[in-house]
Amino acid sequence: MTITTREGDHAYVTQPAKILALKDLTEDTRYFKVKFLDESIIEEDYKPGQFAIMSLPGVGEAVFSISSPPTRTDFIEFGVRRVGSFTEALFKLKVGDTVHLRGPYGDGFNMESLRERDLIIVSGGLGAIPLRSVLLYVEDRREEFNQVFFLNGARSPADMLYREDIIAMAQRGIIESHLSVDKDDTGEWPYHEGVVTTLFPKIADRIVSEKTTAIICGPPIMYKYVIQELLKLKIPKDQILMTLERRMKCGQGHCGHCAIGGRYTCLEGPVFTYYDVQHIKELI
Amino acid sequence: MSKILEFNSKLLDYMSLKFSIFSRYPYRLPYKYYVKNSLDMKTYKMSKDRFPEFIELIKTKGQLYGPVKGNGKYSFEEIEKFEDLDFDYQRTVIGPKKFLTPPRYPTLRYDKSGQADVFVSDEPQIVIGVHPCDIHGIKILDRLFLGNIKDPYYEKRRNNLIIIGHSCLPDDNCICKSTGTDMVEDGFDLFFTELAGHYLVWVGSDKGLSIAIEAEDFLTEEISEEEIQEYVRWQQKRSEMFKSEIPSFKYLADIIHLNYDSKVWDQFGEKCLSCGTCSLVCPTCNCFNVEDRISMNTEDGFRERILDSCTLPCYSMVAGGHDFRPDRTSRLKLYYTHKLKEYIGRWGQPSCVGCGRCVTYCPVNINVITVSEALYEEVCENQEVCE
């Protein structure tokens, strides 16, 4: 069922994992690389877009998107923004400290089904964290995909995540990246200025709508406008994929917090299609 | 998803095989009356004089809980002696869900050396006097906690629980006839129907059967034609006693769907106090929050689950402060939509069992009756679908 649950374990068993590396991505966002203490756990049986639940005894549990791809085993990576009591405690940890993990949960992007397709990956703000898993999957299995466009919107140059990595991937021809910031407060931003939707004209003429899949992740406000752009490009409704955020406590359909109508985001999401959005109220 | 479907179809198979014969009748009629030589379901008769002795017997099986009156209200409490029990009640404030998903319970204990799961002990808990609606409530919780991914904490409590049902007569707030949960066919270990001088006792499980075998001195399988007639008359009388109903309960899912943008929700949202009472008393509300509590010595503590309610503020708030349901209207809409409509899609039936607790306890009269009536009228006004 999940990589951290072995036979005989119940659904809430957590596995200790050691922090291998830490790096500040922005002022308040940090990269975590962890490895399970139990060497027999191999982290390859998951999909980009899935999430895991991190636990610190005495602090609590919280849900984080996995930002490493299943093609890279032996470790799991996260990107965490310091916004609450749990992440506050997480930021105090050092390399070598232990966190407890369970998961992965949810239904992610089915990358196998996207073979031979063009991808438009649209990221806004922290949306780059789960989408990094998609990007690295594409990097590792580049031959499976056709054109790959990456559109990224950030508030300011300092808020942009994984800047060097993305530019390096673009230089190697793995993706075609278009980067944007809402407002350039440094005066040194070499790329586009404006919201992420203003990047679409740069790729519009090269989109073949019937063989393109769009993957979106960003702040709640972003989805509506990005979807409008994608519909203008005539991307099929079931090929507009998005990963959504909701409050979650259990990750397995028990606690009820992530319910949208009768769907539990933790079981049937966090990846939904625009077709779902049209039929499930309140999704975006 | 396939697991859920598999579970549901198994459940349906099981029910149709085992119970189709009985399902036309309120409760189950004594088996021998309809099916000769059936080994499935046993029905006994117990004289009322012997009931105290039976209580003494089951008290030896584990900790006994039953309906007790106190402070003008009923609740399931520990039973010391037979006289404490009071079966002449309509509803307890909180249903038997408190034995399965208590309002607060630890799941994990930790200290500096590590962490360990906290499970309840193996001692059986016996709850007597559970009404059909509450048994249906437990069945709904079972589906949620055991149907898909098993919740180990619930499973342990559920396996320890022995449910002894008891017949009831409705008051003005009971709506279980509308919701189709006024009868119960399974989900209990024993079920007592109170008639003039005796009880009819149905056995619903192996655990129930083993108790019945042990209590054979008090029980007889000799049920006369006349006694069966008495039971049927009692059922008819009970059935006619229901005064309240949910209009078009069968079509409520569609009515809610048509009314998604209705102003009715705003009117109720305006009135709602966001107090969470409805979730506290609802026998199927089980949403929980998870919190870590450190003890005063700062060295150890517990991870606890705490009953939550989708009508409370911040229910859908994520870290960083974005709230997906910032207003009372949207939270109330989630409560009723999830309960009355979406549950049907997921589990094949709504999660309202018609116990009437929200009718009794909501301080501003928002309940399944008022909500469904308002929505029903709204549909009738706007679209000519009602006769």
Interface residues (C-beta under 8 A of the other chain):
Chain A: M1 H10 A11 Y12 V13 T14 P57 G58 V59 G60 E61 A62 R81 V83 G84 F86 T87 H100 P219 P220 E245 R246 R247 K249 C250 Q252 G253 H254 C255 G256 H257 A259 G261 G262 R263 L267 E268 K281 E282
Chain B: M1 T107 L108 Y110 Q115 D117 L144 F145 N148 I149 K150 D151 P152 Y153 Y154 Y260 N286 C287 F288 N289 V290 E291 D292 I294 G301 R303 D308 C310 Y315 S316 M317 V318 A319 G320 G321 H322 F324 S330 L334 T337 H338 K341 E342 Y343 G345 R346
